[in-house]
């Protein structure tokens, strides 16, 4: 997020998906002083997004009216969703010069080129789609130092290794808040 200047206080950030990566994107966004909107297909995540993670807004991404109300309102979007989803509705939410950072792994990206190069009421869209997996050792160290200094920690559920099959089943059902961590030390006693 910092590499792509998504740390400018007062700017607006959308986060697609509220899982392991998404909840951290919300935490970073809030710590950077951004106005954060969470997009999800599940209303069940609303209370956590707004209360626990302190997002400013929550939007059901399949609700066309909610999406339309945010047209051209976001400076940045971090897309953490791994499932296939449409990109055009999100591209229409970006301001001119907006950036969509893809960190999830959908099987494909489909969008109209017009959403990148032309805005409906402007001559230029000037939008950017970028992708990232990791930033290398130095950037990872900087991120960890930032997290320690600002008390940004992932929400986790610690499990014994004997529970790994059940945890896998829960991951498939999207029943994870937000990461499983296997307690190796106590599992081997």
Secondary structure as UniProt FT lines:
FT   TURN            2..5
FT   TURN            9..10
FT   STRAND          12..16
FT   HELIX           20..31
FT   TURN            32..33
FT   STRAND          35..40
FT   HELIX           43..45
FT   HELIX           46..47
FT   HELIX           48..52
FT   STRAND          57..60
FT   TURN            61..62
FT   HELIX           64..69
FT   TURN            70..72
FT   STRAND          74..79
FT   HELIX           88..91
FT   TURN            92..93
FT   STRAND          94..102
FT   HELIX           114..117
FT   TURN            120..121
FT   STRAND          128..131
FT   HELIX           136..150
FT   STRAND          156..159
FT   HELIX           161..163
FT   HELIX           164..172
FT   TURN            173..174
FT   STRAND          179..182
FT   HELIX           184..187
//
